[in-house]
Amino acid sequence: MVVAGTVLEQLSFFAIERRLGPLAQPYAEGRADQLSKLQRSSSLVGTAAAGTVGRRSQVGAAVGGALMLAGSAALRLCIRRARFQATEDPAYLVHGQS
């Protein structure tokens, strides 16, 4: 179930970026890009830890869960930060209205 949730989260974020096309540029620059990379790495490492070590150890499961939680929080912050970055550049505002 852990793996399915992480895969679903990664695929949904990829679908958002793909659907937005050029308007998804704020996700790939600045602080939002750093948060996106942090989200991917911590979610994948957390899933691997929970799936392997977490089966044998309660501490391993807790560490894996904490990493997955950090990844989900980083994704939410990434989306929020990208929204602010997009409003700072008028090209996204004008293009989005036409």
Secondary structure, 3 states (H helix, E strand, C coil): CHHHHHHHHHHHHHHHHHHHHHHHHHHHCHHHHHHHHHHHHHHHHHHHHHHHHHHCCHHHHHHHHHHHHHHHHHHHHHHHHHHHHHHHCHHHHHHHHC
